[in-house]
């Protein structure tokens, strides 16, 4: 992939949405909630005011309405500012 986020932005691959409930009921695409976690694939260089603390490979949580969804080569990604990321999963 040839995407390099600029400034304090990060590129995230969202985790897959749940396909079934615990009882085995299949959830249609229209009823699935957007995943709120994913893996950081690339990070920008930061800004003079904000140093980048995230790095590629980090598993993160982000807000429901954070970032911009983009589709490249049939895959969906999120681009958002580092400040929109809520937490890093250990």
DSSP file (Angstrom, degrees, kcal/mol; ACC not computed):
  #  RESIDUE AA STRUCTURE BP1 BP2  ACC     N-H-->O    O-->H-N    N-H-->O    O-->H-N    TCO  KAPPA ALPHA  PHI   PSI    X-CA   Y-CA   Z-CA
    1    1 A X              0   0    0      0, 0.0     2,-0.2     0, 0.0     0, 0.0   0.000 360.0 360.0 360.0 137.9    0.0    0.0    0.0
    2    2 A X        +     0   0    0      2,-0.0     2,-0.5     0, 0.0     0, 0.0  -0.372 360.0 123.5-113.5  52.1    1.3    3.4   -0.9
    3    3 A X        -     0   0    0     -2,-0.2     2,-0.5     8,-0.0     8,-0.1  -0.960  32.2-178.7-115.2 128.0   -0.5    5.7    1.5
    4    4 A X        -     0   0    0     -2,-0.5    40,-0.1    38,-0.1     6,-0.1  -0.946  23.7-136.5-124.2 107.9    1.5    8.0    3.9
    5    5 A X        -     0   0    0     -2,-0.5     2,-0.3     4,-0.1    40,-0.2  -0.265  21.9-127.0 -60.6 150.2   -0.7   10.0    6.2
    6    6 A X    >   -     0   0    0     38,-0.2     3,-1.7    39,-0.1    38,-0.2  -0.676  59.3 -23.4 -99.8 154.9    0.2   13.7    6.6
    7    7 A X  T 3  S-     0   0    0     -2,-0.3    39,-3.0     1,-0.3    40,-0.1  -0.196 129.1 -12.0  52.3-122.4    0.9   15.6    9.8
    8    8 A X  T 3  S+     0   0    0     37,-0.2    74,-3.0    38,-0.1    -1,-0.3  -0.014 104.7 118.3-101.3  30.0   -0.8   14.1   12.9
    9    9 A X  E <   -A   81   0A   0     -3,-1.7    35,-2.0    72,-0.3     2,-0.3  -0.645  44.6-158.7 -98.3 155.1   -3.0   11.7   10.9
   10   10 A X  E     -AB  80  43A   0     70,-3.0    70,-1.9    -2,-0.2     2,-0.5  -0.952  14.0-134.7-129.8 150.3   -3.1    7.9   11.1
   11   11 A X  E     -AB  79  42A   0     31,-2.7    30,-3.3    -2,-0.3    31,-1.2  -0.928  28.4-171.2-105.2 124.4   -4.4    5.2    8.7
   12   12 A X  E     -AB  78  40A   0     66,-3.2    66,-2.7    -2,-0.5     2,-0.7  -0.945  22.7-146.5-123.1 136.6   -6.4    2.4   10.5
   13   13 A X  E     - B   0  39A   0     26,-2.7    26,-2.1    -2,-0.4    64,-0.2  -0.901  32.8-132.0 -95.6 109.1   -7.7   -0.9    9.2
   14   14 A X  E     - B   0  38A   0     -2,-0.7    24,-0.3    62,-0.4    62,-0.1  -0.269  20.8-108.3 -62.5 147.6  -11.0   -1.4   11.1
   15   15 A X        -     0   0    0     22,-2.8    20,-0.3     1,-0.1    22,-0.1  -0.381  46.4 -88.8 -68.7 154.5  -11.6   -4.8   12.8
   16   16 A X        -     0   0    0      1,-0.1    -1,-0.1    -2,-0.1     2,-0.1  -0.382  43.6-115.1 -67.1 142.9  -14.3   -6.9   11.1
   17   17 A X        -     0   0    0      1,-0.1     2,-0.1    18,-0.1    -1,-0.1  -0.434  39.8 -90.1 -74.8 153.0  -17.9   -6.4   12.3
   18   18 A X        -     0   0    0     15,-0.2    -1,-0.1     1,-0.1    15,-0.1  -0.429  33.3-166.1 -65.2 134.3  -19.6   -9.3   14.1
   19   19 A X        +     0   0    0      1,-0.1     8,-2.6    -2,-0.1     2,-0.3   0.753  69.5  25.4 -91.2 -29.5  -21.5  -11.6   11.7
   20   20 A X  B    S-F   26   0B   0      6,-0.2     6,-0.2     2,-0.0    -1,-0.1  -0.925  73.1-122.6-135.7 156.3  -23.6  -13.5   14.3
   21   21 A X    >   -     0   0    0      4,-2.1     3,-1.7    -2,-0.3    -2,-0.0  -0.363  44.2 -94.5 -85.8 176.1  -25.0  -13.0   17.8
   22   22 A X  T 3  S+     0   0    0      1,-0.3    -1,-0.1     2,-0.1    -2,-0.0   0.799 127.2  55.5 -62.4 -28.3  -24.2  -15.3   20.7
   23   23 A X  T 3  S-     0   0    0      2,-0.1    -1,-0.3     1,-0.0     0, 0.0   0.449 122.6-104.8 -85.1   0.0  -27.4  -17.2   19.9
   24   24 A X    <   +     0   0    0     -3,-1.7     2,-0.3     1,-0.3    -2,-0.1   0.528  68.5 149.9  92.1   6.1  -26.3  -17.8   16.3
   25   25 A X        -     0   0    0      1,-0.1    -4,-2.1    -5,-0.0     2,-0.4  -0.589  47.0-125.9 -75.2 131.5  -28.6  -15.2   14.7
   26   26 A X  B     -F   20   0B   0     -2,-0.3     2,-0.5    -6,-0.2    -6,-0.2  -0.635  19.2-141.2 -79.6 130.9  -27.1  -13.8   11.5
   27   27 A X        -     0   0    0     -8,-2.6     5,-0.1    -2,-0.4    -1,-0.0  -0.817  15.6-129.4 -94.7 124.8  -26.9  -10.0   11.5
   28   28 A X    >>  -     0   0    0     -2,-0.5     3,-1.5     1,-0.1     4,-0.7  -0.348  24.5-110.1 -69.8 156.4  -27.7   -8.3    8.1
   29   29 A X  G >4 S+     0   0    0      1,-0.3     3,-0.8     2,-0.2    -1,-0.1   0.839 116.4  58.6 -55.1 -36.6  -25.2   -5.7    6.8
   30   30 A X  G 34 S+     0   0    0      1,-0.2    -1,-0.3     3,-0.0    -2,-0.0   0.731 108.5  45.0 -69.1 -21.3  -27.7   -2.9    7.4
   31   31 A X  G <4 S+     0   0    0     -3,-1.5    -1,-0.2     2,-0.1    -2,-0.2   0.502  86.5 111.4-100.2  -6.3  -27.9   -3.7   11.2
   32   32 A X    <<  -     0   0    0     -3,-0.8     2,-0.3    -4,-0.7   -13,-0.1  -0.454  65.1-130.2 -72.1 139.2  -24.2   -4.2   11.9
   33   33 A X        -     0   0    0     -2,-0.2   -15,-0.2   -15,-0.1     2,-0.1  -0.639  29.3-103.1 -84.0 146.0  -22.5   -1.6   14.0
   34   34 A X        -     0   0    0     -2,-0.3    -1,-0.1     1,-0.1     2,-0.1  -0.466  42.2-108.8 -64.6 137.5  -19.3    0.0   12.8
   35   35 A X        -     0   0    0    -20,-0.3    -1,-0.1    -2,-0.1   -18,-0.1  -0.412  21.8-155.5 -66.7 146.8  -16.3   -1.5   14.6
   36   36 A X  S    S+     0   0    0     -2,-0.1    26,-2.4    -3,-0.1     2,-0.3   0.117  70.2  59.9-111.5  19.1  -14.7    0.9   17.0
   37   37 A X  E     + C   0  61A   0     24,-0.2   -22,-2.8   -22,-0.1     2,-0.3  -0.965  55.8 143.6-141.3 160.5  -11.3   -0.7   17.0
   38   38 A X  E     -BC  14  60A   0     22,-2.0    22,-2.7    -2,-0.3     2,-0.4  -0.965  44.3 -79.8-173.5-173.8   -8.6   -1.4   14.5
   39   39 A X  E     -BC  13  59A   0    -26,-2.1   -26,-2.7    -2,-0.3     2,-0.4  -0.916  36.4-123.4-113.1 133.1   -5.0   -1.7   13.7
   40   40 A X  E     +B   12   0A   0     18,-2.9    17,-3.3    -2,-0.4   -28,-0.2  -0.614  29.8 175.8 -73.8 123.8   -2.8    1.3   12.8
   41   41 A X  E     +     0   0A   0    -30,-3.3     2,-0.3    -2,-0.4    -1,-0.2   0.776  64.3   1.4 -98.5 -33.8   -1.2    0.7    9.4
   42   42 A X  E     -B   11   0A   0    -31,-1.2   -31,-2.7    13,-0.1    -1,-0.4  -0.992  60.2-157.3-154.4 152.0    0.7    4.0    8.9
   43   43 A X  E     -B   10   0A   0     -2,-0.3   -33,-0.2   -33,-0.2   -36,-0.1  -0.941  18.3-122.2-131.2 153.6    1.3    7.2   10.8
   44   44 A X        -     0   0    0    -35,-2.0   -38,-0.2    -2,-0.3   -36,-0.1  -0.131  36.2-100.1 -79.3-175.2    2.3   10.8    9.7
   45   45 A X        -     0   0    0      1,-0.3     7,-0.3   -40,-0.2   -37,-0.2   0.507  58.0-125.6 -86.9  -5.4    5.3   12.6   11.0
   46   46 A X        -     0   0    0    -39,-3.0    -1,-0.3     5,-0.2     2,-0.2  -0.338  25.2 -87.1  87.4-176.2    3.4   14.7   13.5
   47   47 A X        -     0   0    0      3,-2.5     3,-0.1    -2,-0.1     5,-0.1  -0.750  36.0 -99.0-124.8 174.5    3.4   18.5   13.8
   48   48 A X  S    S+     0   0    0     -2,-0.2     3,-0.1     1,-0.2    -1,-0.0   0.774 126.5  41.4 -66.4 -23.0    5.6   20.9   15.7
   49   49 A X  S    S+     0   0    0      1,-0.2     2,-0.4     2,-0.0    -1,-0.2   0.661 118.1  44.8 -96.1 -19.2    2.9   21.0   18.4
   50   50 A X        -     0   0    0     -3,-0.1    -3,-2.5     2,-0.0     2,-0.3  -0.957  68.0-152.2-136.0 117.2    2.1   17.3   18.6
   51   51 A X        -     0   0    0     -2,-0.4     2,-0.5    -5,-0.2    -5,-0.2  -0.608  31.4-109.8 -81.3 142.9    4.6   14.4   18.6
   52   52 A X        +     0   0    0     -7,-0.3    -1,-0.1    -2,-0.3    -9,-0.0  -0.630  39.2 170.2 -76.9 122.7    3.3   11.1   17.2
   53   53 A X        +     0   0    0     -2,-0.5     2,-0.2     2,-0.0    -1,-0.2   0.625  55.9  82.1-103.9 -20.5    2.9    8.5   19.9
   54   54 A X        -     0   0    0      4,-0.0     2,-0.3     3,-0.0    28,-0.0  -0.515  60.2-171.0 -81.7 153.7    1.1    5.9   17.8
   55   55 A X    >   -     0   0    0     -2,-0.2     3,-1.9   -13,-0.1   -15,-0.2  -0.956  35.9 -77.7-140.6 160.9    3.1    3.6   15.6
   56   56 A X  T 3  S+     0   0    0     -2,-0.3   -15,-0.2     1,-0.2     3,-0.1  -0.312 116.0  33.2 -57.8 136.8    2.2    1.0   12.9
   57   57 A X  T 3  S+     0   0    0    -17,-3.3    -1,-0.2     1,-0.4     2,-0.1   0.181  82.9 134.0 100.2 -15.9    0.9   -2.2   14.4
   58   58 A X    <   -     0   0    0     -3,-1.9   -18,-2.9   -18,-0.1     2,-0.5  -0.444  51.9-138.0 -66.6 138.4   -0.8   -0.6   17.4
   59   59 A X  E     -CD  39  89A   0     30,-0.5    30,-3.5   -20,-0.2     2,-0.3  -0.890  35.2-178.6 -94.9 125.7   -4.4   -1.9   18.1
   60   60 A X  E     -CD  38  88A   0    -22,-2.7   -22,-2.0    -2,-0.5     2,-0.4  -0.844  29.9-137.3-129.8 159.5   -6.5    1.1   19.0
   61   61 A X  E     -CD  37  87A   0     26,-2.5    25,-2.2    -2,-0.3    26,-1.4  -0.920  28.5-179.4-109.1 141.8  -10.0    2.2   20.0
   62   62 A X  E     - D   0  85A   0    -26,-2.4    23,-0.2    -2,-0.4    22,-0.0  -0.931  31.7 -84.3-139.6 164.2  -11.6    5.2   18.4
   63   63 A X    >   -     0   0    0     21,-1.1     3,-1.3    -2,-0.3    21,-0.0  -0.221  37.7-113.5 -69.2 156.7  -14.8    7.2   18.6
   64   64 A X  T 3  S+     0   0    0      1,-0.3    -1,-0.1   -28,-0.0   -30,-0.0   0.837 116.2  32.1 -59.5 -37.5  -17.9    6.2   16.7
   65   65 A X  T 3  S+     0   0    0      3,-0.0    -1,-0.3     0, 0.0     2,-0.2   0.147  93.1 126.4-108.7  19.0  -17.9    9.3   14.5
   66   66 A X    <   -     0   0    0     -3,-1.3    13,-0.1    18,-0.1    -4,-0.0  -0.472  60.1  -8.4 -78.9 146.5  -14.1    9.8   14.3
   67   67 A X  S    S-     0   0    0     -2,-0.2     2,-0.4    11,-0.1    13,-0.2   0.059  82.3 -70.1  73.1-174.5  -12.2   10.1   11.1
   68   68 A X  E     -E   79   0A   0     11,-2.5    11,-2.4     2,-0.0     2,-0.4  -0.985  37.5-132.7-125.1 129.8  -13.0    9.6    7.4
   69   69 A X  E     +E   78   0A   0     -2,-0.4     2,-0.3     9,-0.2     9,-0.2  -0.695  28.7 179.9 -84.5 131.7  -13.8    6.3    5.8
   70   70 A X  E     -E   77   0A   0      7,-2.6     7,-3.1    -2,-0.4     2,-0.5  -0.949  18.5-145.2-129.3 152.1  -11.9    5.6    2.6
   71   71 A X  E     +E   76   0A   0     -2,-0.3     2,-0.4     5,-0.2     5,-0.2  -0.977  20.5 173.0-121.5 124.6  -12.0    2.6    0.2
   72   72 A X  E >  S-E   75   0A   0      3,-2.4     3,-2.1    -2,-0.5    -2,-0.0  -0.996  70.5 -11.5-132.7 127.8   -8.8    1.6   -1.6
   73   73 A X  T 3  S-     0   0    0     -2,-0.4    -1,-0.1     1,-0.3     3,-0.1   0.838 128.6 -55.1  53.3  37.2   -8.5   -1.6   -3.7
   74   74 A X  T 3  S+     0   0    0      1,-0.3     2,-0.3    -3,-0.0    -1,-0.3   0.448 116.0 111.9  79.9   0.1  -11.8   -2.9   -2.3
   75   75 A X  E <   - E   0  72A   0     -3,-2.1    -3,-2.4   -62,-0.0     2,-0.4  -0.831  62.5-132.1-106.8 145.1  -10.6   -2.6    1.3
   76   76 A X  E     + E   0  71A   0     -2,-0.3   -62,-0.4    -5,-0.2     2,-0.3  -0.821  29.5 172.4 -99.8 136.3  -12.1   -0.1    3.8
   77   77 A X  E     - E   0  70A   0     -7,-3.1    -7,-2.6    -2,-0.4     2,-0.4  -0.867  24.5-132.8-133.0 164.9   -9.8    2.1    5.9
   78   78 A X  E     -AE  12  69A   0    -66,-2.7   -66,-3.2    -2,-0.3     2,-0.5  -0.979  11.2-164.2-121.0 136.5  -10.2    5.0    8.3
   79   79 A X  E     +AE  11  68A   0    -11,-2.4   -11,-2.5    -2,-0.4     2,-0.3  -0.989  27.9 148.7-116.9 126.5   -8.0    8.1    8.3
   80   80 A X  E     -A   10   0A   0    -70,-1.9   -70,-3.0    -2,-0.5     2,-0.1  -0.961  48.4 -89.0-150.3 165.2   -8.2   10.2   11.4
   81   81 A X  E >   -A    9   0A   0     -2,-0.3     3,-1.8   -72,-0.3     4,-0.5  -0.467  38.1-118.1 -73.9 150.2   -6.1   12.5   13.6
   82   82 A X  G >  S+     0   0    0    -74,-3.0     3,-1.4     1,-0.3    -1,-0.1   0.842 115.0  62.4 -56.4 -33.9   -4.1   11.0   16.4
   83   83 A X  G 3  S+     0   0    0      1,-0.3    -1,-0.3   -75,-0.2   -74,-0.1   0.678  93.6  63.3 -69.4 -16.4   -6.2   13.0   18.9
   84   84 A X  G <  S+     0   0    0     -3,-1.8   -21,-1.1   -22,-0.0     2,-0.4   0.627  81.5  95.8 -80.0 -14.2   -9.3   11.1   17.7
   85   85 A X  E <   -D   62   0A   0     -3,-1.4   -23,-0.2    -4,-0.5     3,-0.1  -0.657  58.9-166.3 -79.3 128.8   -7.8    7.8   18.9
   86   86 A X  E     -     0   0A   0    -25,-2.2     2,-0.3    -2,-0.4   -24,-0.2   0.852  59.5 -12.5 -86.2 -37.4   -9.2    7.1   22.4
   87   87 A X  E     -D   61   0A   0    -26,-1.4   -26,-2.5     2,-0.0     2,-0.5  -0.993  53.9-121.8-161.9 157.5   -6.8    4.3   23.6
   88   88 A X  E     -D   60   0A   0     -2,-0.3     2,-0.4   -28,-0.2   -28,-0.3  -0.935  33.0-130.6-104.8 129.1   -4.2    1.8   22.6
   89   89 A X  E      D   59   0A   0    -30,-3.5   -30,-0.5    -2,-0.5    -2,-0.0  -0.655 360.0 360.0 -81.8 131.8   -5.0   -1.9   23.4
   90   90 A X              0   0    0     -2,-0.4    -1,-0.1   -32,-0.1   -30,-0.0   0.439 360.0 360.0 -89.4 360.0   -2.3   -3.7   25.2
